Amino acid sequence: MRRFCHYLVVGVIIFICIPCFIPPLSVSAKQDWMKGSLGKYLEKLNDRYLQARMTDEQIEKNTELFLRDFLTVEDLSHLDNPKVAELITFPSVYNEKEILFHGEAIGQIMHRGDYCWLNVMDEDGNSLGCYMPGIFAEDIKFLGRYKIQGDILLLKGVYHSAREEHGGETELEVNDVILLQKGHTLPPDEVNAVFVIIIFILVLGILAFMIYQRYYERNEEHRSGGGMFFGDQN
Amino acid sequence: MRIQVSSKDWHAIFHLTGTFTYFYGFTMVVPIIVSIFFGEYKTLVDFAMGFMICVSIGLLLRNTFRYNTNTQWVHGMSATAISWLIVMCIAALPYYWSGFFNSYIDACFDTMSGITTTGLTLIQNVDHIPISLNIWRHVLTFIGGQGVILVALSFVPPAAVGFQAMVGEGKEEKLIPNVKDTGKAIWFISFFFMFVGLLIYFIIGLVIGLEPGWSLFHGFCIFMSSWSTGGFAPQMMNTMYYHSFLYEFACMIFFILGSMNFGLHYYVWFKDSRELLKDIETRSFIITLTITSILLTAGLLKDQIYSSFLPLVRKGFFILLSGHSGTGQMTIYATQFLTQWGDVGLIAVILVMLFGGWSASTAGGFKAIRIGIVFKSILSDIQQFLIPRTSVYISKYRHLTDRILNVKTIKTTMNIIALYMLIHLFGAVVGVLNGYPLVDSFFESVSATANVGLSCGITSTTMPFNMKIAYILNMYLGRLEFTAVIVLISYIVNGFLHRKNKESKVL
C-alpha cells in the first residue's frame, strides 16, 4: 500500500509538472509596433526607391528625408534620429544637440504646470523622458500599457544627458511633436483551456485527498484512541 | 564524530519543506484577486495554476514525509535551503506562462531576483505587462524581504525549528522569545511602514501629476520595492520614470528604513530610541557611507559629470545609497555607469555594494555589523601593541546589548566575508570567461551576490545561459548567507558517507 502511495505521489508530481513545459500561448510582449504605420510608411518608401533602383545608402538617406517631411517647417536633414542606447552610449556626440526621436508614448502624462513629462519608448524597449509644453500632449490619447498600444510619436528636441535645471535629468527637451500612428486597444489574451482543466482536476484531487485523510485519521483515532490530524502536530 | 543521517531526518526536512511550500502558495492569492479586479483572465488562470501547483506539492511533501517529533535546527536550515529553490521553480511558472519572458530560466532568474530582493530583471517590455503580474513582481520582493520562511511561520510555526529556519534566511534577531511573536513583530513593523509609505507615495504621486489610481498603484509597487530593498519598479525606467526629486527622496528614506535591522527597529520603537545611534551597525553604515560619498563626489566632480549639488544628490548619492542599502533602484541608465561615471564612481558603487546594509534586514552584502567588527578587530590589535604585554585589551561593541569582541566572533565574521568574496569572484570569473570585461563582470557579480540589483548592462536576455545560472546561484547564496546551504550540502554528503559506511560494514 505504501509503495503504491509513493508511485501515486510521483505520478501526480509528474502530472502537475507537465504544464511547466508547455510554452506560453501568446507572445504579446514583443514590440511589434514597427510593423504599424511607421514601419509601413518606411516599407512603402523603400519599395518606391527600390523600384527606382536606388542603393541601400540612398534609401537610408531618403528615409531620413521621409521623416523630415513630417516636420515641414524647417530643414531637418542634418538631424540624427538615434535610439536611447546610442544617446546613452555616446553622450558627447548628442549632448545639448537637436535630434529627432521616435517611439511609443507609455505610462502616464505627468503635468507640471504649463509643461509635462512623457516617457517615450523606442523599438528596443528603452525609454526616454521627454519634457514638453502641456499643449503638445493634448493630442496624445493612447498611452502604452497592458493591452493598449500607445500612440507612436515623432519628436524633435534638444537632448540633455544631464540637465542642470532639472537636477541632472537625462531628457529630451521637446520642440515639436507629430503623431505618426494612433494607438489602439489590443484584443484580450486567450485563456489557456488546458490549465483550466488541470486546475479543476487538482481542486477535485485535493478535496478528495483531504476528505480521505479526514476519514482515515478518524478511523485511526478510533483504533488507537487518538491520532495526529493534518496541521495539528504542534 | 559526525551526525548520522537517517531516513527520519529526510522525512523531517521534506515535511518542513512541504509546510513552507504549502503556505507560500497562498501568497499567490494577491495577484489572483488583482487579476479578477482588473479583468485580466489569462493571468488569473496562470496564477490559479501556480497556486494549485504550489499547494499540491506542499501537501504532497507534507503528507508523504512524516513529521519527526525530534526535529532539530539542522532540519530547519536544510528545509530553508530547499524551500527557496522549490519556491523559485513554482513562482516562476506564472511569469513564464505570461509570455513576457524568453525562457523558463529567465523567469526563474527574475523570481530568484525578486525573492532575494536583488532587483536584476530579464523581463521583456515591462511597460506592457498586466497589472496583476506587476503587483506579483513587487509582492515577491516584499515577501522575499520578510523571508519566505517567516511567511510560512506566520501561519503555523513548527515550534522547534522555527527560529533556526529564520536564521537560515538571514533573520537572526530574535525580537521576542516566541518565534511566532517575532514574526508578528516583523509584520507589524512592515505593515505600519507600508501604510505610512503608501500614503506618502500616493500624495507625492498626485503632486507630480499621476492620476489617483495610478498614483496608488505606483506607490504600492515602489513602497514594496524600496522597503524590501528589492529594486524593481513598475516601469522599465525604474525611478527615472517619475522625473521627481521628491519621489526619489521618499525612496531614499524607505530603503534606508528597510535596510535597517528589524531588531533595531523593534528596540527603537518599544525600548530606547537612542539605541539607533549607539549601535555599531548604524555607526559603521554612516562611516562607510561618508567615505564612499566623498570618493564618489570627487570622482564625479573630477570628470565634470554633474557640476552642481542637486544632480550630485539625485544621481550620485541616490545610487550610492541604493547600492549601500542593497536596493538597486536607479536614477541613471545602466550603461551610464560605464559611459559617464568613470572608474572612481564605479569603485565607490562596488564598495558600497560589498559593504551592504544592516544585518537581520532585507539588505545584502557583508553587512554593517561585520564591517564594524572587522574594523574593531583591527583597532583592538593596534591597541594591544600600545599596552604592556602582560595586559589584555578588551574590545567592546554595542549591538542591541553591550558585547565583548571575542576571537570566535571575529573568526565567524571573517569566514562569512571570505565566502562572500569567493562567490563574488566566482560570478566575476564566469563573466570574464564569457567575454565580458573584468570590471563589468565584477560589478554585476557583486550586485547579484549582495542582492543589490544595480546593473552596468550585462544582465539582459542575451546573457549566456551559464551566466544566468551563475547569477541565480550568487543571489541565492548571498541571500541565505551560505549557512543554510552549507548545512544542506554537508547533510547530503554526511548522509551519503553514512550510507557508504553502512554498506561496507554489511559487506
HADDOCK unambig.tbl for C-alpha pairs under 7 A between the chains (distance, minus, plus):
assign (segid A and resid 9 and name CA) (segid B and resid 60 and name CA) 6.84 0.50 0.50
assign (segid A and resid 16 and name CA) (segid B and resid 53 and name CA) 6.61 0.50 0.50
assign (segid A and resid 20 and name CA) (segid B and resid 93 and name CA) 6.59 0.50 0.50
assign (segid A and resid 23 and name CA) (segid B and resid 97 and name CA) 6.87 0.50 0.50
assign (segid A and resid 24 and name CA) (segid B and resid 96 and name CA) 6.80 0.50 0.50
assign (segid A and resid 24 and name CA) (segid B and resid 97 and name CA) 4.47 0.50 0.50
assign (segid A and resid 24 and name CA) (segid B and resid 98 and name CA) 6.47 0.50 0.50
assign (segid A and resid 24 and name CA) (segid B and resid 99 and name CA) 5.45 0.50 0.50
assign (segid A and resid 26 and name CA) (segid B and resid 99 and name CA) 5.84 0.50 0.50
assign (segid A and resid 27 and name CA) (segid B and resid 99 and name CA) 4.98 0.50 0.50
assign (segid A and resid 27 and name CA) (segid B and resid 100 and name CA) 6.94 0.50 0.50
assign (segid A and resid 28 and name CA) (segid B and resid 99 and name CA) 6.67 0.50 0.50
assign (segid A and resid 29 and name CA) (segid B and resid 99 and name CA) 6.39 0.50 0.50
assign (segid A and resid 29 and name CA) (segid B and resid 100 and name CA) 5.17 0.50 0.50
assign (segid A and resid 29 and name CA) (segid B and resid 124 and name CA) 6.43 0.50 0.50
assign (segid A and resid 29 and name CA) (segid B and resid 125 and name CA) 5.92 0.50 0.50
assign (segid A and resid 88 and name CA) (segid B and resid 335 and name CA) 6.89 0.50 0.50
assign (segid A and resid 88 and name CA) (segid B and resid 336 and name CA) 6.34 0.50 0.50
assign (segid A and resid 89 and name CA) (segid B and resid 335 and name CA) 6.89 0.50 0.50
assign (segid A and resid 89 and name CA) (segid B and resid 339 and name CA) 5.93 0.50 0.50
assign (segid A and resid 108 and name CA) (segid B and resid 210 and name CA) 6.85 0.50 0.50
assign (segid A and resid 110 and name CA) (segid B and resid 208 and name CA) 6.35 0.50 0.50
assign (segid A and resid 110 and name CA) (segid B and resid 209 and name CA) 4.25 0.50 0.50
assign (segid A and resid 110 and name CA) (segid B and resid 210 and name CA) 5.72 0.50 0.50
assign (segid A and resid 111 and name CA) (segid B and resid 209 and name CA) 4.96 0.50 0.50
assign (segid A and resid 112 and name CA) (segid B and resid 208 and name CA) 6.67 0.50 0.50
assign (segid A and resid 112 and name CA) (segid B and resid 209 and name CA) 6.48 0.50 0.50
assign (segid A and resid 125 and name CA) (segid B and resid 125 and name CA) 6.20 0.50 0.50
assign (segid A and resid 127 and name CA) (segid B and resid 237 and name CA) 6.49 0.50 0.50
assign (segid A and resid 144 and name CA) (segid B and resid 128 and name CA) 6.67 0.50 0.50
assign (segid A and resid 145 and name CA) (segid B and resid 127 and name CA) 5.71 0.50 0.50
assign (segid A and resid 145 and name CA) (segid B and resid 128 and name CA) 4.30 0.50 0.50
assign (segid A and resid 145 and name CA) (segid B and resid 129 and name CA) 6.97 0.50 0.50
assign (segid A and resid 146 and name CA) (segid B and resid 128 and name CA) 4.27 0.50 0.50
assign (segid A and resid 146 and name CA) (segid B and resid 129 and name CA) 5.16 0.50 0.50
assign (segid A and resid 146 and name CA) (segid B and resid 130 and name CA) 5.19 0.50 0.50
assign (segid A and resid 164 and name CA) (segid B and resid 311 and name CA) 6.97 0.50 0.50
assign (segid A and resid 167 and name CA) (segid B and resid 310 and name CA) 5.19 0.50 0.50
assign (segid A and resid 167 and name CA) (segid B and resid 311 and name CA) 4.52 0.50 0.50
assign (segid A and resid 167 and name CA) (segid B and resid 314 and name CA) 6.79 0.50 0.50
assign (segid A and resid 168 and name CA) (segid B and resid 306 and name CA) 6.95 0.50 0.50
assign (segid A and resid 168 and name CA) (segid B and resid 311 and name CA) 4.47 0.50 0.50
assign (segid A and resid 189 and name CA) (segid B and resid 42 and name CA) 6.17 0.50 0.50
assign (segid A and resid 190 and name CA) (segid B and resid 42 and name CA) 6.31 0.50 0.50
assign (segid A and resid 191 and name CA) (segid B and resid 41 and name CA) 6.61 0.50 0.50
assign (segid A and resid 191 and name CA) (segid B and resid 42 and name CA) 4.58 0.50 0.50
assign (segid A and resid 191 and name CA) (segid B and resid 45 and name CA) 6.99 0.50 0.50
assign (segid A and resid 192 and name CA) (segid B and resid 42 and name CA) 6.94 0.50 0.50
assign (segid A and resid 195 and name CA) (segid B and resid 45 and name CA) 6.92 0.50 0.50
assign (segid A and resid 195 and name CA) (segid B and resid 49 and name CA) 6.52 0.50 0.50
assign (segid A and resid 196 and name CA) (segid B and resid 45 and name CA) 6.74 0.50 0.50
assign (segid A and resid 199 and name CA) (segid B and resid 49 and name CA) 5.83 0.50 0.50
assign (segid A and resid 199 and name CA) (segid B and resid 52 and name CA) 6.64 0.50 0.50
assign (segid A and resid 202 and name CA) (segid B and resid 52 and name CA) 6.75 0.50 0.50
assign (segid A and resid 234 and name CA) (segid B and resid 158 and name CA) 6.60 0.50 0.50
assign (segid A and resid 234 and name CA) (segid B and resid 159 and name CA) 6.68 0.50 0.50
